[in-house]
């Protein structure tokens, strides 16, 4: 005997199927997917390439007897240093660079000219002239040997940098006013055009103390004063140096 489903049962079956499909669809939409965060790469192979700027007080040492300085003899220098780490932690490095300097000196070593044009050097008391000034401009090639406790996470650290500096004097001028005459000597041939010395800088973050000592003399060895003394003075610079990343 053939049987048939009643209409109301057909409707119940249809609604049950629709409900099941809707439930599965909602369940699939509520599934939470894990968040994928971008991978941040840390540069453990950092370099301390830096611009530098220094302000110094300039001294003349080991000069002839009676040599004195007056007023504030200032020096300015700036340049760039390229960092080459030497160990895995990058706490030791060597850094060659290139820069330029201006050095100014107020002192009582006078340079004047005789009637035949030759240069005359003397150490005079300050009441014998009105003004006496010497300045020079140099191209610098520093080479630093560096220690620092820096990390790739911070640019603020302690440092001790020792270095050699080679300089070429591309311009120089001395001006003497003795009350009657003015003597201006440009690019004095008695100067050592190539100068070199050692320096040390130490400090934390941007602020660092700085000291430089010249290993060769400012003037050539054969230069003498009227009294026969060698003008064998060397330069010393004391001040602050700033390193900027």
C-alpha positions in Angstrom: 0.0 0.0 0.0 1.5 3.3 -1.0 2.1 5.9 1.7 2.7 9.6 1.3 4.0 12.3 3.7 1.6 14.7 4.9 2.2 18.3 3.9 2.8 19.5 7.5 5.6 16.9 7.9 7.2 18.1 4.6 7.2 21.7 6.0 8.8 20.6 9.2 11.5 18.7 7.4 12.2 21.8 5.2 12.5 24.2 8.2 14.8 21.8 10.0 17.2 21.7 7.1 17.2 25.5 6.8 17.9 25.9 10.5 20.8 23.4 10.3 22.4 25.2 7.4 22.0 28.6 9.1 23.5 27.3 12.3 26.5 25.9 10.5 27.0 29.1 8.6 26.9 31.2 11.8 29.3 28.8 13.5 31.8 29.1 10.7 31.6 32.9 10.8 32.3 33.0 14.6 35.5 31.1 14.2 38.4 33.3 15.6 41.6 33.2 13.5 44.9 33.8 15.2 46.4 37.3 14.7 49.6 37.4 12.6 52.0 40.0 13.9 54.7 41.4 11.6 58.2 40.3 12.3 60.4 43.2 13.5 64.0 42.7 12.5 66.6 44.1 14.9 69.7 45.4 13.3 72.5 43.8 15.4 75.1 44.9 12.8 74.7 48.6 13.6 77.5 51.2 13.1 78.2 54.4 15.0 78.8 56.6 12.0 78.8 60.1 13.4 79.2 63.8 12.7 81.4 65.5 15.3 81.8 69.1 16.4 84.3 70.4 18.9 85.0 73.7 20.8 88.4 74.1 22.4 90.7 76.4 24.3 94.0 76.5 22.4 97.4 76.5 24.2 101.0 76.9 23.0 103.4 74.7 25.0 107.2 74.1 25.0 107.8 77.5 23.5 110.7 79.9 23.9 111.2 81.6 27.3 108.7 84.3 28.1 106.0 83.0 25.8 102.6 83.9 27.2 99.0 83.9 26.0 96.4 86.6 26.3 92.6 86.6 26.0 90.7 83.4 25.0 92.3 81.5 22.1 89.4 79.5 20.6 89.3 76.6 18.2 86.4 75.1 16.2 86.3 71.9 14.2 83.8 69.6 12.6 83.6 66.6 10.3 82.4 63.0 9.8 83.6 59.6 11.1 82.9 56.2 9.5 82.6 53.4 12.1 84.1 49.9 11.5 83.4 47.5 14.5 86.1 45.1 15.4 84.3 42.5 17.6 81.0 40.6 17.6 79.5 42.8 20.4 80.6 45.9 18.4 82.0 47.6 21.5 85.4 48.1 19.9 85.8 49.8 16.6 88.1 51.9 14.4 86.8 55.1 12.8 88.6 57.1 10.1 87.2 60.5 9.2 87.5 63.8 7.4 87.0 67.3 8.8 88.0 70.9 8.9 89.4 73.1 11.7 89.8 76.8 12.7 92.5 77.6 15.3 93.1 81.0 16.8 95.9 82.1 19.1 96.5 85.3 21.1 100.1 85.3 22.3 103.3 87.4 22.6 105.4 85.7 19.9 105.5 88.5 17.3 106.3 88.1 13.6 107.3 91.2 11.7 109.3 92.0 8.5 112.7 93.6 8.1 113.6 96.1 5.3 114.7 93.3 3.0 111.4 91.4 3.6 112.8 88.6 5.8 110.7 87.5 8.8 111.7 88.6 12.3 110.5 86.6 15.4 110.5 88.0 18.9 109.0 87.3 22.3 107.9 90.7 23.6 106.0 92.0 26.6 102.4 93.0 26.1 103.2 96.8 26.6 105.4 96.7 23.4 102.5 96.1 21.0 98.8 96.9 20.6 97.6 93.5 19.3 99.0 90.3 18.1 97.0 87.4 16.7 97.7 84.2 14.8 95.1 81.9 13.1 95.1 78.9 10.8 92.7 76.8 8.8 93.3 73.0 8.5 91.9 70.0 6.7 91.9 67.1 9.3 92.1 63.3 8.8 91.3 61.8 12.2 91.6 58.0 12.9 89.9 56.9 16.1 90.3 53.7 18.1 87.0 53.3 19.9 85.5 51.6 23.0 81.9 52.1 24.0 79.2 50.1 25.8 76.6 50.7 23.2 73.8 48.2 22.1 71.5 48.1 19.1 68.6 49.1 21.4 70.1 52.4 22.6 72.1 55.3 21.2 73.0 56.6 24.6 76.2 55.1 26.0 79.6 55.7 27.6 82.6 56.0 25.3 86.4 56.4 25.4 87.9 57.3 22.0 91.6 57.7 21.4 92.9 58.9 18.1 95.6 60.2 15.8 94.9 63.3 13.7 96.8 64.4 10.6 96.2 68.0 9.4 97.2 70.1 6.5 97.3 73.9 6.9 95.7 75.3 3.8 95.6 78.9 5.1 97.2 80.9 7.9 97.6 84.5 8.9 99.3 86.5 11.6 98.6 90.1 12.4 100.9 92.3 14.6 100.1 95.9 15.5 102.9 97.6 17.3 101.4 101.1 17.5 103.3 102.4 14.4 103.1 99.6 11.8 100.8 96.7 11.0 102.4 93.5 9.9 100.2 90.9 8.1 101.9 87.6 7.3 99.8 85.3 5.1 100.7 81.6 4.7 104.0 81.9 6.5 106.6 79.7 4.8 108.2 78.9 8.2 105.1 77.1 9.4 104.9 73.3 9.2 102.1 72.7 6.7 101.6 69.2 7.8 100.8 68.7 11.5 99.9 65.6 13.5 99.1 64.7 17.1 97.2 62.5 19.4 93.8 63.1 21.1 91.4 61.6 23.6 87.7 62.1 24.0 85.5 60.5 26.7 82.0 61.0 28.0 78.3 59.9 27.8 75.9 60.3 25.0 76.4 63.7 23.1 78.7 65.5 25.7 82.3 64.5 25.8 85.6 66.1 27.1 88.3 66.4 24.5 92.1 66.9 24.6 94.6 67.1 21.7 98.4 67.3 21.8 100.6 68.1 18.8 103.5 65.8 18.2 105.4 68.0 15.8 106.1 71.7 16.2 104.0 74.5 14.9 107.0 76.2 13.2 109.9 74.5 11.4 112.9 73.5 13.6 115.3 76.1 12.1 113.1 79.1 13.0 114.7 81.2 15.8 113.9 84.4 17.6 116.2 87.4 17.7 117.7 86.1 20.9 118.6 82.8 19.2 116.0 80.6 20.8 114.2 78.0 18.7 110.5 78.7 18.1 109.7 75.0 18.8 106.3 75.4 20.4 103.6 72.7 20.1 99.8 73.1 20.2 97.4 71.7 22.8 93.6 71.9 22.6 91.3 71.3 25.5 87.5 71.5 25.3 84.3 69.6 24.4 83.5 67.4 21.5 79.9 66.5 20.4 79.1 63.3 18.5 75.8 63.3 16.5 74.3 60.2 14.9 
